[in-house]
């Protein structure tokens, strides 16, 4: 399994890190390392994330890396991170 970001998800992830860095550079570094560790775990356990509670019938899953939710979908041998949302945001259907 490989982990890949869509361009939009990558941009949002990098913006989140930059936002955290403005207030606390060390916290931004911890968040990035924690995210990398959890997302790399999906390479071996791609179905370990939960289905989206808001849309349980869709083929998307999520992992939570506080305070962000990483939405993903498994296609072939790739885990596609399709969106990164702050947990305070309301989720729209990814379809």
N, C-alpha and C positions, 0 to 999 in steps of 0.2 A: 504494500500500500504506500502511496505517496500522498503528501499533504500539499494542496495547492490553494491559493487564494484567487478569487475573482478580482479583477482590478478595483472594483468598488469596495469590496471587503478589505483588501490590502490598504487602500487609501484611508478607510475609516479606522482601521487598526493603528496605522501610523499617526493619524490625527489624535487618537485617544492617548497614545504615548506622549505626543507633544503637549497635549493639554495637561496631562498629569505632571509632566516635567516642569511646566511653568510654575507650579506650586511647590513641587517637591521632586527634584531630580532623582534622589535615591528611591523614592516610591515608584517612579516611572521605570527605573531599571528593574526593581523587584517585580513589577507587574509584567514587564516584557519577559523576564526569565520564567515566571510562573506560567504565562501563556504558552511560551515555547515548550515547556515541559509537558503541560497538559495536552496541547495539540499534537505533539509527537507521540503521545500515548495512543492516539487514534490510529496511528500506523499499524499497531498490533491489535487494537481493540476498537475497530471503527463503529461498532454498534453499541458502544458503552454510553454514548450520550442518550439523553431522553428525547422522545418525540416531543414536538412543540405542544404544550398544553392547550394553546389557543387553536391549534390546527392539527389534532391527532391523526387525521386521515391522510395528511400529506406526507411525502417521503423524506421530510427534513427532520433533522435532529439538532440538539444543541448541547453545548457544554457551557457552564457558567464559570467565568473567571472574574470574580467580583471586582468592580461593579458592572462588568460587561457580559453580554450573552453572545456566544459565537454560534451561528447557525450554519449547518453543513449538510451536505448530501453525498452519499457514496455512489460513485458511478465507475463501473469497471474496477480498475485497481487504484482509483484515486479518491481521496476524501477532499471534496471541494468546499472550502469555507466560502459561503455565499453572502454572508452579512455579519456585521459586528454592531450590536446595539447596546447602548447604555441601558441598564435594567429599569430605569425610570421611564424609558420610552414605551409607547404603546406599539404593539407589533401589527404590521399590515401583513396580509397574505403574501408569501414569497413568490407565488405563482403569477 
